[in-house]
């Protein structure tokens, strides 16, 4: 049983900000015992790459930012969901639920307090410590490692969109080497717009010790050997936590000089590389950024597209994207967006006696946009997006569906009967081969996709949600002042979590 001294307390209510100690260093080393509490930390002032000096830092983030990382990182499963989009809800639950199930928060008093720190950190909760079997702990550690790696690389360090390395890596000419099943390669890769470097990234999570980190360093070395003469950085993120200790990250990294990276796949001379942080920051002037943003949000799009009408709503946010300027991270908490708050208040005042159609037209005239949103069943997470990004995702989905229908082996009905003589690894390699073929056809279609997605994106600015959803009625416009939700937005996406169901303290 869980020890009796641990209280059976109800969920706490508090703002969702907390601190994540991060140690930057030049390679794997022994676990820094208790230094996440006892070492002097440098305040994190925001970065567009690695800090000038290694050492301990104390960045603050939000649960919303972590959830966004969880929903976007890792293998793209959407090629398999072309005919069953409702399974997107299940995939989102799988990515989020281990974090809710096993993470808690507690108050801490470090030896050297840092200005601006929240004094709260994440840890494993008592259920994980006392009631969870080993295999479940391994699975939770994997999800924690991938999520915190995405958060560290993108929200903290300004990396662009990450991609799973199993689909071929950053340089087309090197795809055969990246696809070699005999090589144990790292998890992810990305392109850092400010550093002008490829990043090869390996994620480790759980009670991360030196042996596990050395394994990750060897995987990065194998990937670095494949990438060879191209300038790149290898990044090993260890998300380490034990019960009643604080979650902290070690980020071991090495710089490898070489030739400048290639331009993003398929980009022309008039379409510059996507800048740091998020492709959403460049949607107005980069067709490739629009493709990347739609690709990154395809799982959320499928969840929205397949949600029952009664679960959909639209939430008003300022149409002026500049109101959501980020100091750090990818999301902007809406409680800090003064323009959205003021316009919402005006809209509530004007909406008391009007019908939904009139109100919706009115809020757009006063400078509000309404993002489509729904709660992911089985979670306290709400995801959403703008009508323009939704339309771009819709067009991309149509193209992906056409590719899936003509890709040999991708459809389950086209696959040969399971050969019981093949190992699980061999069967997985077969499935991976089909996904790679699908990805290659996606890239071949990129020149044709650019104008199609651009047209859909621009045209949707004046569209009604009923037209985009192909349903007779508009989703309910939600103008309530809902104090139970903590909301955040990017230029084109929306995420909210329940204030009352955040990870709870165990003591």
C-alpha positions in Angstrom: 0.0 0.0 0.0 0.9 3.6 -0.3 2.4 4.7 3.1 -0.2 6.1 5.5 1.7 9.4 6.0 0.9 10.4 2.4 -2.5 12.2 2.6 -5.4 11.3 0.3 -5.9 15.0 -0.7 -8.3 16.3 -3.3 -6.7 17.9 -6.4 -5.1 21.2 -5.8 -6.0 24.4 -7.5 -3.1 26.5 -8.6 -1.5 28.2 -11.6 0.3 25.7 -13.7 3.7 27.2 -13.8 6.7 25.3 -12.4 10.5 25.2 -12.7 12.5 22.5 -14.5 16.2 22.4 -13.5 18.4 21.9 -16.5 22.1 21.0 -16.6 24.0 21.6 -19.8 27.3 19.8 -20.3 29.6 18.4 -22.9 29.0 14.7 -22.6 27.5 12.0 -20.4 28.6 11.8 -16.8 27.3 10.4 -13.5 24.0 11.5 -12.2 24.5 14.9 -10.4 23.1 13.7 -7.0 20.8 16.3 -5.5 22.6 19.1 -7.4 19.2 20.0 -8.9 18.5 21.3 -5.4 21.9 22.2 -4.0 23.8 23.7 -6.9 23.7 27.4 -7.8 21.5 27.9 -10.8 21.6 30.7 -13.4 18.3 32.3 -14.2 17.0 31.5 -17.7 16.5 34.6 -19.7 15.4 33.0 -22.9 17.6 31.6 -25.7 17.7 31.1 -29.4 20.1 28.2 -29.1 22.4 26.9 -26.5 23.5 29.2 -23.7 27.0 30.7 -23.8 28.2 28.6 -20.8 27.3 25.1 -19.6 26.0 24.6 -16.1 22.8 24.6 -14.1 19.8 26.8 -15.2 16.3 27.2 -13.8 13.8 27.9 -16.6 10.1 28.1 -15.7 7.4 26.7 -18.0 3.7 25.8 -17.9 1.8 22.6 -18.0 0.2 23.8 -21.2 3.6 24.0 -22.9 4.4 20.5 -21.8 1.1 19.1 -23.1 1.7 20.8 -26.5 5.1 19.1 -26.6 3.5 15.7 -25.7 0.9 15.9 -28.5 3.3 16.8 -31.2 6.5 14.7 -30.7 7.5 11.4 -32.1 6.2 9.1 -34.9 3.6 10.5 -37.3 0.8 8.0 -37.1 -1.6 9.9 -39.3 -0.9 8.0 -42.5 -2.6 5.0 -40.9 -5.6 7.0 -39.8 -6.9 8.1 -43.2 -10.0 5.9 -43.0 -10.4 6.0 -39.2 -9.8 9.6 -38.0 -11.5 9.0 -34.7 -8.6 6.9 -33.6 -6.6 10.2 -33.4 -8.4 10.8 -30.1 -6.9 7.6 -28.8 -3.4 8.5 -29.9 -3.7 11.8 -28.2 -4.8 10.1 -25.0 -1.9 7.7 -25.2 0.5 10.7 -25.5 -1.0 12.7 -22.6 -2.4 10.2 -20.1 0.9 8.8 -18.7 1.9 12.3 -17.8 -1.4 12.9 -15.9 -1.4 9.5 -14.4 2.1 9.5 -12.9 3.4 13.0 -12.6 2.8 15.2 -9.5 4.0 18.6 -8.4 5.5 19.6 -5.1 6.9 22.8 -3.5 10.7 23.1 -3.1 13.2 25.4 -1.4 16.5 25.2 -3.3 19.7 26.1 -1.5 20.2 29.0 -3.9 16.9 30.6 -4.9 16.6 32.0 -8.4 14.7 35.3 -9.1 11.5 34.6 -10.8 11.4 30.9 -10.0 7.9 29.5 -9.0 9.2 27.2 -6.2 7.2 24.2 -7.7 8.7 21.3 -9.5 7.4 18.0 -11.0 8.0 14.6 -9.6 6.6 11.0 -9.8 3.4 10.6 -7.7 2.8 7.9 -5.1 0.8 5.7 -7.6 3.9 5.4 -9.8 6.2 4.8 -6.8 4.2 2.2 -5.0 1.7 0.7 -7.3 3.1 0.6 -10.9 4.7 -2.4 -12.4 8.1 -2.3 -14.1 6.8 -2.4 -17.7 4.4 0.5 -17.1 7.3 2.5 -15.5 9.4 1.9 -18.7 6.5 3.1 -20.9 6.0 6.1 -18.7 9.7 6.9 -18.8 9.7 6.7 -22.6 6.8 9.2 -22.9 8.3 11.5 -20.3 11.7 11.4 -22.1 10.2 12.2 -25.6 7.9 14.9 -24.2 10.6 16.7 -22.2 13.1 16.4 -25.1 10.6 18.1 -27.4 10.0 20.8 -24.8 13.7 21.4 -24.2 14.7 21.5 -27.9 11.8 23.5 -29.2 10.4 25.6 -26.3 13.7 26.2 -24.5 16.3 26.2 -27.3 14.3 27.4 -30.4 14.7 24.4 -32.6 12.2 24.1 -35.5 9.9 21.2 -36.1 11.3 17.9 -35.0 10.9 14.8 -37.1 11.4 11.1 -36.4 14.7 9.9 -37.8 13.3 6.5 -38.8 11.9 8.1 -42.0 15.2 9.0 -43.4 16.9 12.0 -41.8 17.7 15.5 -43.0 19.7 14.8 -46.2 18.0 12.9 -49.0 21.2 11.5 -50.4 21.9 9.9 -47.1 18.5 8.3 -46.6 19.7 4.7 -47.4 22.3 5.0 -44.5 19.7 6.5 -42.1 17.3 3.7 -43.0 19.9 0.9 -42.3 18.1 -1.4 -39.8 21.5 -2.6 -38.5 22.3 0.9 -37.2 20.9 1.9 -33.8 20.3 5.6 -34.5 18.9 8.5 -32.4 15.2 9.4 -32.1 14.7 12.8 -33.7 16.3 15.4 -36.0 15.5 19.0 -36.6 16.9 22.2 -38.2 17.9 25.2 -36.1 17.3 28.3 -38.0 19.5 30.6 -36.0 22.4 28.2 -35.6 22.0 27.0 -39.2 22.7 23.5 -38.0 21.0 20.1 -38.2 20.4 18.7 -34.8 20.4 14.9 -34.1 18.5 14.2 -30.9 18.2 11.3 -28.5 15.7 11.2 -25.7 16.0 9.2 -22.4 13.5 9.3 -19.6 12.9 7.8 -16.1 15.6 7.1 -13.6 18.3 8.0 -16.1 21.8 6.8 -15.1 25.2 6.9 -16.8 24.7 3.6 -18.6 21.5 4.7 -20.3 23.1 8.1 -21.2 26.2 6.3 -22.7 23.9 4.2 -24.9 22.2 7.4 -26.1 25.6 9.0 -26.8 26.6 5.9 -28.9 23.3 6.2 -30.9 24.1 9.9 -31.5 27.6 9.0 -32.6 26.2 6.5 -35.2 23.9 9.2 -36.5 26.7 11.7 -36.6 28.8 9.3 -38.6 26.0 9.0 -41.2 25.5 12.8 -41.4 29.2 13.1 -41.9 30.5 16.3 -43.5 27.3 18.4 -42.8 27.5 20.8 -39.9 25.4 19.5 -37.0 24.9 19.3 -33.3 24.3 16.1 -31.3 21.9 16.5 -28.4 21.2 14.0 -25.7 18.4 14.9 -23.3 18.0 12.9 -20.1 14.7 13.6 -18.3 15.5 12.1 -14.9 13.2 11.8 -11.9 12.7 9.6 -8.8 9.8 9.6 -6.3 10.1 12.6 -4.0 12.9 14.0 -6.0 12.5 16.8 -8.6 12.3 16.2 -12.4 15.5 17.6 -13.9 17.1 17.5 -17.3 20.7 16.8 -18.4 21.4 18.1 -21.9 24.7 16.7 -23.2 25.7 18.2 -26.5 28.5 18.4 -29.0 29.1 20.6 -32.1 30.3 19.0 -35.3 31.6 21.5 -37.9 31.1 20.9 -41.6 29.3 22.0 -44.7 26.2 24.2 -44.4 22.9 22.3 -44.2 20.8 22.0 -47.3 17.7 24.2 -47.8 14.6 22.5 -46.4 13.3 19.7 -48.7 11.7 21.1 -51.8 12.1 24.8 -50.9 12.8 27.2 -53.7 15.0 30.3 -53.8 12.0 32.5 -52.9 11.0 30.4 -50.0 13.5 30.8 -47.2 14.2 28.3 -44.4 11.7 28.2 -41.7 12.9 30.3 -38.7 13.5 29.1 -35.2 10.8 27.9 -32.8 7.7 27.2 -34.9 6.7 27.1 -38.5 3.6 29.0 -37.5 5.8 32.2 -37.2 6.3 32.1 -41.0 3.0 31.1 -42.5 2.5 34.5 -44.2 5.6 34.3 -46.3 6.7 30.6 -46.5 4.7 27.9 -48.3 7.0 25.2 -46.8 6.3 26.6 -43.3 2.6 26.2 -44.0 3.1 22.6 -45.1 5.2 22.0 -41.9 2.5 23.5 -39.7 -0.3 21.6 -41.3 1.7 18.4 -41.0 2.5 19.0 -37.3 -1.2 19.6 -36.5 -2.6 16.7 -38.5 -3.3 14.6 -35.4 -5.2 17.5 -33.8 -7.0 18.2 -37.1 -8.2 14.6 -37.4 -9.5 14.7 -33.8 -11.4 17.9 -34.5 -12.7 16.7 -37.9 -14.1 13.5 -36.3 -15.5 14.9 -33.1 -19.3 14.8 -32.6 -20.9 18.1 -33.2 -21.9 18.5 -29.6 -18.3 18.4 -28.4 -17.1 21.1 -30.7 -17.0 24.8 -29.7 -15.2 27.9 -30.9 -13.2 30.1 -28.6 -12.5 33.8 -29.3 -8.9 35.0 -29.5 -7.5 38.2 -30.9 -7.2 38.1 -34.7 -4.0 40.2 -34.3 -1.3 37.5 -33.9 1.1 40.1 -32.7 -0.8 40.2 -29.4 0.6 36.7 -28.6 4.3 37.6 -28.7 6.2 35.0 -26.8 9.0 35.7 -24.3 9.9 32.1 -24.4 8.4 28.8 -25.5 5.9 28.1 -28.2 2.6 29.1 -26.5 1.3 32.4 -25.0 -0.9 32.0 -21.9 -4.1 33.9 -22.7 -4.3 35.3 -19.2 -1.3 37.4 -20.3 -2.9 38.4 -23.7 -4.5 41.8 -22.7 -6.0 42.3 -26.2 -7.8 39.0 -26.2 -9.1 39.6 -22.7 -10.4 43.1 -23.5 -12.0 42.0 -26.7 -13.7 39.0 -25.0 -15.1 41.4 -22.4 -16.5 43.6 -25.1 -18.0 40.7 -27.0 -19.7 39.4 -23.9 -21.3 42.8 -23.4 -22.6 42.9 -27.0 -23.8 39.3 -27.1 -26.4 39.3 -24.3 -29.4 39.6 -26.6 -28.1 38.5 -30.0 -28.2 35.2 -31.8 -25.1 33.2 -32.4 -24.8 34.1 -36.1 -25.0 37.8 -35.3 -22.5 37.5 -32.5 -20.1 35.6 -34.6 -20.1 38.2 -37.3 -19.8 40.9 -34.6 -16.8 39.5 -32.9 -14.9 39.2 -36.2 -15.8 42.9 -37.0 -14.3 43.9 -33.6 -11.0 42.0 -34.1 -11.6 38.5 -32.7 -11.1 35.2 -34.5 -12.9 32.1 -33.2 -10.7 28.9 -33.1 -12.4 25.5 -33.3 -11.7 23.4 -30.2 -12.8 20.2 -28.5 -11.8 18.4 -25.3 -9.9 15.2 -26.0 -12.1 12.4 -24.5 -10.5 10.8 -21.5 -8.3 13.8 -20.7 -8.6 17.3 -19.4 -6.9 18.7 -22.5 -8.6 20.9 -25.1 -6.9 21.3 -28.5 -7.9 23.6 -31.3 -6.8 25.7 -34.3 -7.8 28.6 -36.5 -10.0 28.2 -39.6 -7.1 29.0 -41.9 -4.9 26.3 -40.5 -7.9 23.9 -40.4 -8.5 24.5 -44.1 -4.8 23.9 -44.9 -4.9 20.6 -42.9 -8.0 19.6 -44.7 -6.3 20.1 -48.1 -3.2 18.2 -46.9 -5.4 15.4 -45.6 -7.0 15.0 -49.0 -3.6 14.7 -50.7 -2.4 12.3 -48.0 -5.5 10.1 -48.5 -4.8 10.0 -52.3 -1.2 9.0 -51.6 -2.2 6.3 -49.1 -4.6 4.7 -51.6 -1.9 4.3 -54.2 0.9 3.4 -51.8 1.5 -0.4 -52.0 1.3 -2.1 -48.6 0.3 1.0 -46.6 -3.3 -0.1 -46.4 -3.9 -3.1 -44.2 -6.0 -4.8 -46.8 -3.0 -4.7 -49.2 -0.6 -6.3 -46.9 0.2 -10.0 -47.2 -0.9 -12.4 -44.4 1.3 -12.2 -41.3 4.3 -14.5 -41.8 4.5 -16.3 -38.4 8.1 -17.1 -39.2 9.1 -13.4 -39.2 10.2 -11.9 -35.9 8.4 -8.9 -34.5 11.3 -6.8 -35.5 11.1 -8.0 -39.1 7.4 -7.2 -39.3 8.0 -3.8 -37.8 10.7 -3.2 -40.5 8.2 -4.1 -43.2 5.7 -1.6 -41.8 8.4 1.0 -41.5 9.3 0.5 -45.2 5.7 1.3 -46.2 5.8 4.5 -44.1 9.0 5.6 -45.7 7.5 5.1 -49.2 4.6 7.2 -48.1 6.9 9.9 -46.8 8.9 9.9 -50.0 5.7 10.4 -52.1 4.7 13.3 -49.8 8.0 15.0 -50.5 7.7 14.4 -54.2 4.2 16.1 -54.1 5.6 19.2 -52.3 5.9 21.5 -55.4 2.3 20.7 -56.3 1.1 21.1 -52.6 2.5 24.6 -52.1 -0.2 26.5 -54.1 -3.0 24.2 -53.1 -2.4 24.7 -49.4 -1.8 28.4 -49.8 -5.1 28.8 -51.6 -7.0 26.8 -49.0 -5.3 28.8 -46.2 -6.1 32.2 -47.6 -9.6 31.4 -48.8 -10.6 30.1 -45.3 -10.2 33.6 -43.8 -13.7 34.5 -44.9 -15.3 31.0 -44.5 -17.8 30.0 -42.0 -17.1 27.0 -39.7 -20.2 25.2 -41.0 -18.7 25.3 -44.5 -15.3 24.1 -43.4 -16.8 21.3 -41.3 -19.4 20.5 -44.0 -22.1 20.5 -41.4 -25.4 22.5 -41.4 -24.8 24.2 -38.1 -22.0 26.3 -36.7 -20.3 25.1 -33.5 -21.3 26.8 -30.3 -19.4 30.1 -29.8 -18.2 30.0 -26.2 -18.0 33.5 -24.7 -18.2 32.4 -21.1 -15.6 33.5 -18.6 -14.5 30.0 -17.8 -12.2 30.2 -14.7 -11.8 26.4 -14.7 -9.6 26.5 -17.8 -6.0 27.6 -18.3 -5.8 28.6 -21.9 -2.9 29.3 -24.3 -2.5 29.9 -28.0 0.1 30.1 -30.7 -0.5 32.1 -33.9 -2.8 29.4 -35.3 -3.4 26.8 -32.5 -5.1 26.6 -29.1 -4.5 24.5 -26.1 -6.2 24.5 -22.7 -6.1 22.4 -19.5 -8.4 22.1 -16.6 -7.2 24.2 -13.7 -8.6 21.6 -11.3 -7.0 18.5 -12.8 -3.3 19.4 -13.0 -0.8 17.0 -11.6 -1.3 17.1 -7.8 1.2 17.4 -4.9 1.8 14.2 -2.9 2.8 16.0 0.3 
